[in-house]
């Protein structure tokens, strides 16, 4: 199963928090730093950055499927719209994203944390988003059947 390495996560977050609190840098430069942490799968990673208001934005990203000439993009986009509407109704901070630059569909779980102390929840967000990505990938199995190699987490 895909997971974040706990030690890598702790090291990355400690380094990032250290950059955020560095007395030798100007605040406007510090806030633009972000951390990207790759899991043990190339199809899942997370990004953490600080917003203008001093809050932390955590985004768990899971690559669900790549677009190819066999994909029925209209049907997949319809599924994305339905999924996003459902997530909005149940108020989960999750959405399906079509990344046209990379020609792929992604599941993104985005949380906003109030303090650095809330960073302890990052591993849980990643695990929950992974479960949802796997479920959504199963739901989209009809589209994956046409692809040569389905992605796996």
C-alpha positions in Angstrom: 0.0 0.0 0.0 1.1 3.5 -0.8 2.2 5.4 2.3 4.3 8.3 3.3 7.5 7.4 5.1 7.1 8.8 8.6 10.7 9.8 9.0 10.8 11.5 5.6 7.5 13.3 6.5 8.9 14.5 9.9 12.2 15.6 8.3 10.4 17.5 5.5 8.0 19.2 7.8 10.7 20.1 10.3 12.9 21.6 7.5 9.9 23.5 6.1 8.8 24.8 9.5 12.4 25.9 10.1 12.4 27.8 6.9 9.1 29.5 7.9 10.6 30.7 11.2 14.1 31.6 9.9 15.1 35.0 11.3 17.5 35.6 8.5 14.9 35.7 5.7 12.3 38.3 4.8 8.7 37.2 5.4 7.6 37.7 1.9 10.2 35.3 0.5 9.6 32.7 3.2 5.8 32.4 2.6 6.4 31.3 -1.0 8.4 28.2 0.0 6.5 25.0 -0.2 7.3 21.4 0.4 6.5 18.5 -1.9 6.7 15.0 -0.4 6.5 12.0 -2.6 5.1 8.7 -1.3 6.5 5.3 -2.2 4.3 5.4 -5.3 5.0 7.8 -8.2 1.2 8.3 -8.5 0.7 9.9 -5.1 2.3 12.9 -3.3 1.5 15.8 -1.1 2.3 19.5 -1.2 2.3 21.9 1.8 2.5 25.7 1.4 1.7 28.7 3.5 -1.1 31.0 2.4 -1.0 34.8 2.6 -2.9 34.7 5.9 -0.3 32.5 7.6 -2.4 29.3 7.3 -1.0 26.0 6.0 -2.6 24.5 2.9 -2.1 20.7 2.5 -2.9 19.1 -0.8 -2.8 15.3 -1.2 -2.6 14.4 -4.9 -3.3 11.0 -6.4 -3.0 10.4 -10.1 -6.0 8.3 -11.1 -5.7 7.8 -14.8 -3.9 9.1 -17.8 -5.7 10.3 -20.9 -5.1 8.5 -24.1 -6.7 8.1 -27.5 -8.9 5.3 -26.2 -10.4 7.3 -23.3 -14.0 8.4 -23.4 -13.2 11.8 -22.1 -16.8 13.1 -22.1 -18.0 10.3 -19.9 -15.0 10.6 -17.6 -15.6 14.4 -17.3 -19.3 13.7 -16.5 -18.2 11.3 -13.7 -15.8 14.0 -12.4 -18.6 16.6 -12.3 -20.9 14.1 -10.5 -18.2 13.2 -8.0 -17.3 16.9 -7.3 -21.0 17.7 -6.8 -21.3 14.8 -4.3 -18.2 15.9 -2.4 -19.5 19.4 -2.2 -22.8 18.2 -0.9 -21.2 16.0 1.8 -18.7 18.8 2.5 -15.5 16.9 2.0 -12.5 19.0 0.8 -11.9 16.6 -2.1 -12.3 17.1 -5.9 -11.3 15.5 -9.1 -9.1 17.5 -11.3 -8.3 17.2 -15.0 -4.7 18.3 -15.4 -4.5 19.1 -19.1 -0.8 19.9 -19.0 0.0 16.3 -17.9 -3.0 14.7 -19.7 -4.3 13.0 -16.6 -7.0 13.0 -14.0 -6.1 13.5 -10.3 -7.9 13.3 -7.0 -7.0 16.2 -4.7 -7.7 16.4 -1.0 -7.1 19.9 0.2 -7.1 20.9 3.9 -6.2 24.3 5.5 -4.5 24.0 8.8 -4.5 26.9 11.3 -1.2 26.2 13.1 2.0 24.3 12.7 0.8 22.0 15.5 -1.9 20.8 13.2 0.7 19.3 10.9 0.5 16.1 12.9 -2.7 15.3 10.9 -1.0 15.3 7.5 -0.4 11.5 7.5 -4.2 11.0 8.2 -5.2 13.3 5.4 -2.9 11.4 3.0 -4.3 8.0 4.1 -7.9 9.1 3.8 -7.3 10.6 0.4 -5.6 7.3 -0.7 -8.6 5.3 0.3 -10.9 7.6 -1.6 -8.6 7.6 -4.7 -8.6 3.8 -4.7 -12.4 3.7 -4.5 -12.7 6.3 -7.2 -10.3 4.4 -9.4 -12.4 1.3 -9.0 -15.5 3.3 -9.9 -13.8 4.4 -13.1 -12.8 0.9 -13.9 -14.9 0.9 -17.1 -12.6 3.7 -18.4 -9.4 1.9 -17.3 -10.4 -1.3 -19.1 -9.5 0.5 -22.4 -6.1 1.6 -21.2 -3.1 -0.6 -21.8 -1.7 -0.2 -18.2 -3.9 1.0 -15.4 -2.2 3.1 -12.7 -2.1 1.6 -9.2 -1.4 3.1 -5.8 
